[in-house]
């Protein structure tokens, strides 16, 4: 059983932050063979959703609240640990994200830069692709948006 909790950056423990960075590095850098600097300086003003299973970080997503300049929610770094795949945690992450946004940001659009192969996954949650496919860190991506 997985348990999800939202955190502001300042509320993450050192151990939680380390687990987040390890998971993101394991999947986005090592598994996807994509050498880039994952700690991008944006984590400190993001909200972090951690999915913990048996005391271990199994799934994660980060969210950026709307601002006066950009009146939409942005999320990214959606990841499930290799050992936790096949359990539906990706779907549960998105469901939790949408619940959180509906409660905290009602009526605000939600956007992400999705890896293109996950387009149908995001469409199943009501997201619509916009713009052209583009390459980010050597991986095809597409913009996706959902009106909340």
Sine and cosine of phi, psi and omega as CSV:
sin_phi,cos_phi,sin_psi,cos_psi,sin_omega,cos_omega
0.00,0.00,0.73,-0.68,0.01,-1.00
-0.98,-0.21,0.56,-0.83,0.03,-1.00
-0.83,-0.56,0.78,-0.63,-0.03,-1.00
-0.97,-0.25,0.66,-0.75,0.09,-1.00
-0.60,-0.80,0.65,-0.76,0.06,-1.00
-1.00,-0.04,0.58,-0.81,0.02,-1.00
-0.64,-0.76,0.59,-0.81,0.29,-0.96
-0.99,0.15,0.37,-0.93,-0.05,-1.00
-0.82,0.58,-0.69,0.72,-0.05,-1.00
-0.92,0.38,-0.29,0.96,0.01,-1.00
-1.00,-0.04,-0.19,0.98,0.04,-1.00
-0.94,0.33,0.67,-0.74,0.12,-0.99
-0.97,0.22,0.26,-0.97,0.06,-1.00
-0.85,0.52,-0.65,0.76,-0.01,-1.00
-0.91,0.42,-0.66,0.76,0.02,-1.00
-0.91,0.42,-0.71,0.71,0.01,-1.00
-0.88,0.48,-0.68,0.73,0.02,-1.00
-0.87,0.49,-0.68,0.73,0.02,-1.00
-0.90,0.45,-0.65,0.76,0.03,-1.00
-0.88,0.48,-0.77,0.64,-0.03,-1.00
-0.90,0.44,-0.61,0.79,0.05,-1.00
-0.90,0.43,-0.72,0.70,-0.01,-1.00
-0.89,0.45,-0.74,0.68,-0.01,-1.00
-0.88,0.47,-0.67,0.75,0.02,-1.00
-0.91,0.42,-0.69,0.73,-0.01,-1.00
-0.86,0.52,-0.68,0.74,-0.07,-1.00
-1.00,0.05,-0.80,0.59,-0.14,-0.99
-0.97,0.24,-0.49,0.87,-0.02,-1.00
-0.99,-0.17,-0.81,0.59,-0.10,-0.99
-0.97,0.23,-0.87,0.48,-0.09,-1.00
-0.89,0.45,-0.67,0.74,-0.05,-1.00
-1.00,0.02,0.11,0.99,0.05,-1.00
0.76,0.64,0.78,0.62,-0.10,-1.00
-0.79,-0.62,1.00,0.02,-0.04,-1.00
-0.95,0.30,0.97,-0.22,0.07,-1.00
-0.53,-0.85,0.29,-0.96,-0.02,-1.00
-1.00,0.06,0.98,-0.21,-0.04,-1.00
-0.91,0.42,-0.73,0.68,0.06,-1.00
-0.92,0.40,0.98,-0.18,-0.17,-0.99
-0.98,-0.22,0.17,0.99,0.01,-1.00
0.99,0.12,0.02,1.00,-0.04,-1.00
-0.98,-0.19,-0.23,0.97,-0.06,-1.00
-0.87,0.49,-0.50,0.86,-0.09,-1.00
-0.93,0.37,-0.36,0.93,0.05,-1.00
-0.90,-0.44,0.37,0.93,0.07,-1.00
-0.97,-0.25,0.32,-0.95,0.20,-0.98
-0.99,-0.15,0.59,-0.81,-0.12,-0.99
-0.84,-0.54,0.82,-0.58,0.06,-1.00
-0.97,-0.24,0.89,-0.45,0.01,-1.00
-0.95,-0.32,0.76,-0.65,0.09,-1.00
-0.96,-0.30,0.92,-0.38,-0.09,-1.00
-0.96,-0.28,0.77,-0.64,0.06,-1.00
-0.80,-0.60,0.87,-0.50,-0.01,-1.00
0.79,0.61,0.67,0.74,0.06,-1.00
0.98,0.21,0.10,0.99,-0.05,-1.00
-0.86,-0.51,0.64,-0.77,0.05,-1.00
-0.93,0.38,0.89,-0.45,-0.06,-1.00
-0.94,-0.34,-0.40,0.92,-0.04,-1.00
-0.44,-0.90,0.45,-0.89,-0.11,-0.99
-0.39,-0.92,0.49,-0.87,0.14,-0.99
-0.45,-0.89,0.49,-0.87,0.12,-0.99
-0.85,-0.53,0.49,-0.87,-0.12,-0.99
-0.73,-0.68,0.62,-0.78,0.10,-0.99
-0.90,-0.43,0.83,-0.56,-0.02,-1.00
-0.93,0.36,0.40,-0.92,0.07,-1.00
-0.89,0.45,0.44,-0.90,0.04,-1.00
-0.84,-0.55,0.07,-1.00,0.06,-1.00
-0.91,0.42,-0.50,0.87,-0.02,-1.00
-0.99,0.10,-0.68,0.73,-0.02,-1.00
-0.88,-0.47,0.99,-0.14,-0.08,-1.00
-1.00,0.06,0.86,0.51,0.09,-1.00
-0.44,-0.90,0.40,-0.91,0.07,-1.00
-1.00,0.07,0.62,-0.79,0.10,-0.99
-0.82,-0.57,0.70,-0.72,0.08,-1.00
-0.76,-0.65,0.33,-0.94,0.00,-1.00
-0.13,-0.99,-0.20,-0.98,-0.04,-1.00
0.80,0.60,0.64,0.77,0.02,-1.00
-0.96,0.28,0.85,-0.53,-0.12,-0.99
-0.47,-0.88,0.59,-0.81,0.12,-0.99
-0.83,-0.56,0.71,-0.71,0.01,-1.00
-0.88,0.48,0.54,-0.84,0.01,-1.00
-0.82,0.57,-0.64,0.77,-0.05,-1.00
-0.96,0.29,-0.19,0.98,-0.07,-1.00
-0.94,-0.33,0.11,0.99,-0.06,-1.00
-0.95,0.30,0.45,-0.89,0.02,-1.00
1.00,0.09,0.08,1.00,-0.02,-1.00
-0.97,-0.26,0.03,1.00,0.01,-1.00
0.99,0.14,0.26,0.97,-0.05,-1.00
-0.93,0.36,-0.50,0.87,0.07,-1.00
-0.88,0.47,-0.69,0.72,0.05,-1.00
-0.90,0.44,-0.66,0.75,0.00,-1.00
-0.91,0.41,-0.60,0.80,0.07,-1.00
-0.85,0.53,-0.76,0.65,-0.03,-1.00
-0.91,0.42,-0.64,0.77,0.04,-1.00
-0.88,0.47,-0.68,0.74,0.02,-1.00
-0.91,0.41,-0.65,0.76,0.05,-1.00
-0.86,0.51,-0.74,0.67,-0.03,-1.00
-0.91,0.41,-0.63,0.78,0.08,-1.00
-0.87,0.49,-0.72,0.70,-0.02,-1.00
-0.87,0.49,-0.72,0.70,-0.02,-1.00
-0.92,0.40,-0.65,0.76,0.01,-1.00
-0.88,0.48,-0.62,0.79,-0.01,-1.00
-0.97,0.23,-0.73,0.68,-0.12,-0.99
-1.00,0.00,-0.45,0.89,-0.07,-1.00
-0.71,-0.70,0.83,0.55,-0.06,-1.00
-0.88,0.47,0.68,-0.73,0.04,-1.00
0.98,0.18,0.02,1.00,-0.03,-1.00
-0.99,-0.13,0.71,-0.70,0.02,-1.00
-0.91,0.42,0.48,-0.88,0.00,-1.00
-0.86,-0.51,0.77,-0.63,-0.05,-1.00
-0.80,-0.60,0.41,-0.91,0.14,-0.99
-0.44,-0.90,0.31,-0.95,0.16,-0.99
-0.97,-0.24,0.98,-0.21,-0.14,-0.99
-0.99,-0.10,0.62,-0.79,0.19,-0.98
-0.88,0.47,0.74,-0.67,-0.18,-0.98
-0.84,0.54,-0.58,0.82,-0.04,-1.00
-0.92,0.40,-0.24,0.97,0.02,-1.00
-0.99,-0.15,0.17,0.99,-0.05,-1.00
-0.81,0.58,-0.75,0.66,-0.02,-1.00
-0.90,0.44,-0.58,0.82,0.05,-1.00
-0.85,0.52,-0.76,0.65,-0.01,-1.00
-0.93,0.36,-0.58,0.82,0.05,-1.00
-0.88,0.48,-0.52,0.85,0.01,-1.00
-0.91,0.41,-0.25,0.97,0.06,-1.00
-0.97,-0.24,0.17,0.99,0.05,-1.00
1.00,-0.06,0.11,0.99,0.05,-1.00
-0.98,0.21,0.53,-0.85,0.01,-1.00
-0.84,-0.54,0.69,-0.72,0.03,-1.00
-0.96,0.29,0.54,-0.84,0.12,-0.99
-0.63,-0.78,0.50,-0.87,0.00,-1.00
0.97,0.23,-0.09,-1.00,-0.01,-1.00
-1.00,-0.04,0.33,-0.94,0.12,-0.99
-0.93,0.37,0.68,-0.74,0.01,-1.00
-0.68,-0.73,0.31,-0.95,-0.01,-1.00
-0.99,-0.17,0.76,-0.65,0.08,-1.00
-0.77,-0.64,0.88,-0.48,-0.02,-1.00
0.82,0.57,0.60,0.80,0.05,-1.00
0.98,0.18,0.13,0.99,-0.04,-1.00
-0.84,-0.55,0.76,-0.65,0.04,-1.00
-0.89,0.45,0.73,-0.68,0.01,-1.00
-0.77,-0.64,0.27,-0.96,0.11,-0.99
-0.55,-0.83,0.57,-0.82,0.07,-1.00
-0.96,0.29,0.66,-0.75,0.03,-1.00
-0.75,-0.66,0.56,-0.83,0.00,-1.00
-0.58,-0.81,0.55,-0.83,0.10,-1.00
-0.74,-0.68,0.76,-0.65,0.09,-1.00
-1.00,0.06,0.85,-0.52,-0.11,-0.99
-0.99,0.15,0.00,0.00,0.00,0.00
